[in-house]
């Protein structure tokens, strides 16, 4: 799987969002799947929004974001409050995706598999927020690589995105965030995570079903990303 997801139909630079203060904001649209590309303007992924400048905050609103799903744990939420905590729109949904004792940074070897294993109790709430919010929804953690990356892999696989393109999207995070050399160390994360989802659960849809995510929410998210919903 050596691809970086820069193939035909995958407009890498066009998917990045210019949100001053953010380093890793991009659209999950524009990635190849059977029958075409994932739809833009539905699900957006980012690093922490606490670094947004005033222009950055306006850019989020201009992107049509109606909901922000913050995946960070309580200590970080208290230390770096969301800029959307005191506004009515976009709606802020704070759901720590993993328990407080989860080790960070997420380990490249085995860490992402453990993350999704331990995230199962939170998946119904997270997917409900993603499925039930009209307009664009942005989800984020701190760096936009670990927690956000694992959730993005899950959503893209649910929508039938090509595995090489999922890998390419994940690795893009290291172009703007992370220590030098990390990207080379992270090349097996997505292949191993997709294999884990299939072998341990029977695939992404089955993983979410076992986690208690209603079928309607799974179908809404896959449909919105695929353009069928």
C-alpha positions as CSV (number, residue, x, y, z in Angstrom):
1,X,0.0,0.0,0.0
2,X,2.6,2.7,-0.8
3,X,0.2,5.2,-2.3
4,X,-0.2,8.6,-0.7
5,X,-3.7,9.1,-2.2
6,X,-2.6,11.7,-4.8
7,X,-4.2,9.7,-7.6
8,X,-6.7,10.8,-10.2
9,X,-9.8,12.4,-8.7
10,X,-8.1,13.1,-5.4
11,X,-7.6,16.9,-5.4
12,X,-5.4,17.1,-2.4
13,X,-4.7,20.8,-2.1
14,X,-8.4,21.6,-3.0
15,X,-9.5,19.7,0.1
16,X,-7.5,21.8,2.5
17,X,-9.5,24.5,4.2
18,X,-8.0,27.9,4.8
19,X,-8.9,28.4,8.5
20,X,-6.3,30.8,9.9
21,X,-4.9,29.3,13.1
22,X,-5.6,25.7,12.1
23,X,-3.0,23.5,10.5
24,X,-4.9,20.4,9.5
25,X,-8.4,21.5,8.5
26,X,-9.7,19.7,5.4
27,X,-12.8,18.3,3.7
28,X,-13.5,14.6,3.6
29,X,-15.0,15.2,0.2
30,X,-13.2,14.7,-3.1
31,X,-11.9,11.2,-2.3
32,X,-12.5,8.3,-4.7
33,X,-15.2,5.8,-4.0
34,X,-17.2,3.4,-6.3
35,X,-19.2,5.6,-8.6
36,X,-17.4,8.8,-8.1
37,X,-16.0,11.0,-5.3
38,X,-17.1,11.7,-1.8
39,X,-19.3,14.8,-1.4
40,X,-17.7,18.0,-0.2
41,X,-19.1,20.2,2.5
42,X,-20.5,17.4,4.7
43,X,-17.8,16.2,7.1
44,X,-14.7,18.2,7.8
45,X,-11.7,17.1,10.0
46,X,-9.3,19.4,11.8
47,X,-6.7,19.9,14.5
48,X,-7.8,21.9,17.6
49,X,-10.0,24.9,16.9
50,X,-8.7,26.7,20.0
51,X,-5.9,28.2,17.9
52,X,-8.3,29.9,15.4
53,X,-7.8,33.6,14.8
54,X,-10.7,35.9,14.5
55,X,-10.5,35.5,10.7
56,X,-10.3,31.7,11.3
57,X,-13.5,31.8,13.3
58,X,-15.2,33.7,10.5
59,X,-13.9,31.1,8.0
60,X,-15.5,28.3,10.0
61,X,-18.9,30.0,9.8
62,X,-18.4,30.8,6.1
63,X,-17.8,27.1,5.5
64,X,-21.4,26.4,6.6
65,X,-20.4,24.6,9.8
66,X,-23.5,23.9,11.9
67,X,-21.9,21.6,14.5
68,X,-18.5,21.1,16.0
69,X,-17.7,17.6,17.5
70,X,-14.8,18.0,20.0
71,X,-13.2,14.6,20.7
72,X,-10.7,15.9,23.3
73,X,-10.6,14.7,26.9
74,X,-11.8,16.8,29.9
75,X,-8.3,18.0,31.1
76,X,-7.6,19.5,27.7
77,X,-11.1,20.9,27.4
78,X,-10.6,22.8,30.6
79,X,-7.1,23.9,29.8
80,X,-7.9,25.0,26.2
81,X,-11.7,25.8,26.0
82,X,-13.4,25.6,22.7
83,X,-14.0,29.0,21.1
84,X,-17.6,27.8,20.4
85,X,-18.4,27.0,24.0
86,X,-20.3,30.3,24.5
87,X,-22.1,30.7,21.2
88,X,-25.3,29.3,20.0
89,X,-24.1,28.4,16.5
90,X,-22.4,26.3,15.5
91,X,-23.6,23.8,18.0
92,X,-20.7,22.4,20.2
93,X,-20.8,18.7,21.0
94,X,-18.0,17.6,23.4
95,X,-17.6,13.8,23.5
96,X,-14.2,12.4,24.6
97,X,-13.7,9.5,22.2
98,X,-11.4,7.5,24.6
99,X,-11.2,7.0,28.4
100,X,-9.1,9.4,30.5
101,X,-6.3,6.9,30.9
102,X,-5.7,6.3,27.2
103,X,-2.0,6.8,26.3
104,X,-1.1,9.7,24.1
105,X,0.3,10.3,21.5
106,X,-1.5,7.4,19.8
107,X,1.1,4.7,19.1
108,X,1.6,3.9,15.4
109,X,1.9,0.2,16.2
110,X,-1.3,-1.0,17.9
111,X,-2.5,2.3,19.2
112,X,-5.1,3.0,16.6
113,X,-6.6,-0.4,16.9
114,X,-6.8,0.0,20.7
115,X,-8.3,3.5,20.2
116,X,-11.2,2.2,18.2
117,X,-11.7,-0.8,20.6
118,X,-11.9,1.6,23.5
119,X,-14.0,4.2,21.7
120,X,-17.0,1.8,21.1
121,X,-19.1,3.1,24.1
122,X,-18.8,6.7,22.7
123,X,-19.6,5.8,19.1
124,X,-23.4,6.1,19.4
125,X,-23.2,9.7,20.7
126,X,-20.5,10.7,18.2
127,X,-22.3,9.2,15.2
128,X,-25.6,10.7,16.3
129,X,-24.0,14.2,16.3
130,X,-22.5,13.6,12.9
131,X,-25.7,12.2,11.4
132,X,-28.1,14.6,13.0
133,X,-26.5,17.9,12.2
134,X,-27.5,19.6,8.9
135,X,-24.9,21.4,6.9
136,X,-21.2,20.8,7.4
137,X,-19.9,19.1,10.6
138,X,-16.3,19.5,11.8
139,X,-14.8,17.0,14.2
140,X,-11.4,17.5,15.8
141,X,-9.0,16.6,18.6
142,X,-5.7,18.3,19.4
143,X,-3.3,17.7,16.5
144,X,-5.9,16.3,14.1
145,X,-3.8,13.1,13.6
146,X,-4.7,10.4,16.3
147,X,-8.3,10.6,17.4
148,X,-9.5,12.6,14.4
149,X,-7.5,10.3,12.1
150,X,-9.0,7.1,13.5
151,X,-12.6,8.5,13.2
152,X,-11.9,9.7,9.6
153,X,-10.6,6.3,8.6
154,X,-13.8,4.8,10.0
155,X,-16.1,7.3,8.2
156,X,-14.3,7.0,4.9
157,X,-14.3,3.2,5.0
158,X,-18.0,3.3,5.9
159,X,-18.6,5.3,2.7
160,X,-16.6,2.8,0.6
161,X,-13.6,5.0,-0.1
162,X,-10.6,3.3,-1.6
163,X,-8.1,2.1,1.0
164,X,-5.2,3.9,-0.7
165,X,-7.1,7.1,-0.6
166,X,-8.0,6.7,3.1
167,X,-4.3,6.1,3.7
168,X,-3.4,9.2,1.7
169,X,-5.8,11.4,3.6
170,X,-4.4,10.1,6.9
171,X,-0.8,10.8,6.0
172,X,-1.6,14.3,4.8
173,X,-1.9,15.3,8.5
174,X,1.8,14.9,9.0
175,X,2.6,17.5,6.3
176,X,1.4,20.2,8.6
177,X,1.6,18.7,12.1
178,X,3.9,16.4,13.9
179,X,7.6,15.9,14.3
180,X,9.9,15.4,11.2
181,X,10.0,11.8,10.2
182,X,6.7,10.8,11.7
183,X,5.0,10.5,8.3
184,X,7.4,7.7,7.3
185,X,6.8,5.9,10.6
186,X,3.0,6.1,10.1
187,X,2.7,4.4,6.8
188,X,1.3,1.1,8.1
189,X,-1.3,2.7,10.5
190,X,-4.2,2.7,8.0
191,X,-3.6,-0.8,6.5
192,X,-3.4,-2.3,10.0
193,X,-6.4,-0.4,11.2
194,X,-8.6,-1.5,8.3
195,X,-7.4,-5.1,8.7
196,X,-8.3,-4.9,12.4
197,X,-11.8,-3.6,11.6
198,X,-12.4,-6.5,9.2
199,X,-10.9,-9.3,11.2
200,X,-12.1,-8.3,14.7
201,X,-15.5,-6.9,13.8
202,X,-16.4,-7.8,10.2
203,X,-15.8,-4.2,8.8
204,X,-16.6,-0.6,9.7
205,X,-20.4,-0.9,9.4
206,X,-20.4,-4.0,11.6
207,X,-18.1,-2.4,14.1
208,X,-20.5,0.5,14.5
209,X,-23.5,-1.8,14.7
210,X,-21.8,-3.7,17.5
211,X,-21.1,-0.4,19.2
212,X,-24.8,0.3,19.3
213,X,-25.0,2.9,16.5
214,X,-28.4,2.8,14.9
215,X,-28.7,1.7,11.3
216,X,-30.3,4.9,10.3
217,X,-27.3,7.0,11.6
218,X,-24.9,4.7,9.8
219,X,-26.8,5.0,6.5
220,X,-27.2,8.8,6.8
221,X,-23.5,9.3,7.3
222,X,-22.5,7.0,4.4
223,X,-25.2,8.5,2.2
224,X,-24.1,12.1,2.9
225,X,-20.5,11.3,2.1
226,X,-21.3,9.2,-0.9
227,X,-23.8,11.7,-2.3
228,X,-26.6,9.2,-2.0
229,X,-28.1,10.8,1.1
